[in-house]
Amino acid sequence: MNKTAQIGIIGGSGFYSFLEEAEEVKIHTPYGPPSDNFTLGTLEGRQVAFLPRHGRGHRLPPHCIPYRANLWAFKELGVTQVISPCAAGSLQKNLKPGDFVLCDQFVDRTRGRKDTYFDGPCTTHVSTADPYCSRLGRIASEAAAKLSVTLHREGTMVVIQGPRFSTRAESRWFNRMGWSVVNMTGYPEAALARELEMCFVNISLITDYDAGLEGADGIEPVSSSEVVKVFNRNNELVKELIKKMIASMPPERSCACGESLKYAGV
């Protein structure tokens, strides 16, 4: 099997059976080992590389995920386009559990994570004004329409450090700021992909209402068990959405993601 891929998927363990003619590949990087071995296979006639973000058995908490190694390894495999589904909590009442949100912005509330490949001696400032690939976003929207799933076409993800959930005060603040969803892994994935000039799209599956909405219209506070329950219930739908996306993704890119470093140097 040719150990290369154009499309990368970062997701949960339920995606292993997703790929045809799959083969496990171990990748070494200058940033240490990735979260796990990669699974390479075909999907809709395309070569795809899959990586479980938290490792098998969900053994890596959000603040311990080797984000730099993960994205670098995708690049080593030849990946130019990354699909990143994730579970997320809703910060707004109109974003309901089971809905999908196509995030177009993020707010970083993490700390201490290695979030760049440019540690010197050359100074590089990569723009993340629009951190997600709009072309992949359009493809995701069209795929969702074919499946008749509820997908909100824009939204801001606030990324918290984890592994704890937000306090009620934090969650209410996020809500008042107008942010859409809260998650623990969305940063620095998108920023690192931009530094590697890869297209990157996030698809957030709403699994719960965050703590700040508790008490409104009978909304219950977030719990790990409820997050897992809703995500597992919608896992097949996430897979179908990704399959339809890949079937529509042209081999050649027509966006500016591949030139992210063109004006980033000093």
RAJO-V477519 format. One record per residue. N is the residue number from 1. RES is the residue in one small letter. D_FIRST is the distance of its C-alpha to the first C-alpha in Angstrom with 2 decimals. Layout:
n	res	d_first
N	RES	D_FIRST
N	RES	D_FIRST
This chain:
n	res	d_first
1	m	0.00
2	n	3.81
3	k	6.03
4	t	8.78
5	a	10.93
6	q	14.37
7	i	15.93
8	g	16.75
9	i	18.68
10	i	21.06
11	g	22.65
12	g	23.83
13	s	22.41
14	g	22.83
15	f	19.70
16	y	17.23
17	s	17.63
18	f	17.31
19	l	13.57
20	e	11.93
21	e	8.79
22	a	9.05
23	e	7.86
24	e	10.57
25	v	10.69
26	k	14.07
27	i	15.49
28	h	18.79
29	t	21.24
30	p	24.80
31	y	26.05
32	g	25.00
33	p	22.34
34	p	21.24
35	s	22.47
36	d	19.60
37	n	15.95
38	f	13.70
39	t	11.80
40	l	8.91
41	g	8.73
42	t	10.50
43	l	14.28
44	e	16.61
45	g	13.96
46	r	13.03
47	q	10.26
48	v	12.17
49	a	12.59
50	f	15.25
51	l	17.72
52	p	20.82
53	r	23.66
54	h	25.90
55	g	23.41
56	r	23.11
57	g	26.56
58	h	27.83
59	r	28.90
60	l	29.23
61	p	32.30
62	p	32.24
63	h	34.04
64	c	31.69
65	i	28.33
66	p	26.74
67	y	26.52
68	r	26.11
69	a	23.19
70	n	21.45
71	l	21.83
72	w	21.16
73	a	17.78
74	f	16.89
75	k	18.13
76	e	16.11
77	l	12.86
78	g	14.45
79	v	16.00
80	t	19.27
81	q	20.39
82	v	20.99
83	i	22.45
84	s	24.56
85	p	26.35
86	c	28.94
87	a	32.08
88	a	35.33
89	g	39.06
90	s	41.39
91	l	44.21
92	q	45.86
93	k	47.33
94	n	45.89
95	l	42.31
96	k	42.01
97	p	39.67
98	g	36.90
99	d	37.10
100	f	34.36
101	v	35.24
102	l	33.41
103	c	34.59
104	d	35.53
105	q	37.26
106	f	37.18
107	v	39.92
108	d	39.01
109	r	41.13
110	t	38.96
111	r	40.04
112	g	38.64
113	r	34.97
114	k	33.11
115	d	32.67
116	t	32.11
117	y	30.19
118	f	33.35
119	d	35.61
120	g	37.32
121	p	38.69
122	c	38.03
123	t	39.10
124	t	36.84
125	h	37.90
126	v	35.24
127	s	36.72
128	t	35.82
129	a	38.61
130	d	36.12
131	p	33.26
132	y	31.05
133	c	29.46
134	s	31.93
135	r	29.56
136	l	27.14
137	g	30.36
138	r	31.49
139	i	28.25
140	a	28.64
141	s	32.28
142	e	31.60
143	a	29.01
144	a	31.59
145	a	34.26
146	k	32.33
147	l	32.07
148	s	35.72
149	v	35.03
150	t	37.41
151	l	35.82
152	h	38.11
153	r	37.00
154	e	38.17
155	g	39.00
156	t	39.35
157	m	37.53
158	v	39.48
159	v	37.29
160	i	39.19
161	q	38.51
162	g	38.27
163	p	37.91
164	r	41.31
165	f	42.05
166	s	44.61
167	t	48.33
168	r	50.38
169	a	51.88
170	e	48.56
171	s	47.28
172	r	50.51
173	w	50.22
174	f	46.70
175	n	48.11
176	r	51.10
177	m	48.89
178	g	47.33
179	w	43.80
180	s	41.63
181	v	39.31
182	v	38.93
183	n	35.74
184	m	34.76
185	t	31.27
186	g	31.47
187	y	32.60
188	p	31.28
189	e	27.88
190	a	29.11
191	a	30.93
192	l	28.07
193	a	25.78
194	r	28.65
195	e	28.91
196	l	25.26
197	e	25.97
198	m	23.58
199	c	24.74
200	f	25.57
201	v	27.10
202	n	28.71
203	i	29.51
204	s	32.05
205	l	32.81
206	i	36.46
207	t	36.91
208	d	40.54
209	y	43.58
210	d	44.12
211	a	47.20
212	g	49.35
213	l	49.50
214	e	50.69
215	g	53.92
216	a	53.50
217	d	53.64
218	g	52.78
219	i	49.54
220	e	48.51
221	p	47.17
222	v	43.47
223	s	42.08
224	s	38.71
225	s	38.93
226	e	39.55
227	v	36.65
228	v	34.21
229	k	35.91
230	v	35.70
231	f	32.11
232	n	30.96
233	r	33.11
234	n	31.42
235	n	27.80
236	e	26.87
237	l	28.65
238	v	26.73
239	k	23.44
240	e	24.92
241	l	26.11
242	i	22.74
243	k	21.16
244	k	23.98
245	m	23.62
246	i	19.97
247	a	20.97
248	s	23.69
249	m	22.04
250	p	21.98
251	p	19.29
252	e	22.23
253	r	24.50
254	s	28.25
255	c	29.56
256	a	30.90
257	c	28.48
258	g	26.71
259	e	30.12
260	s	31.22
261	l	32.09
262	k	34.02
263	y	37.39
264	a	36.65
265	g	37.85
266	v	41.45
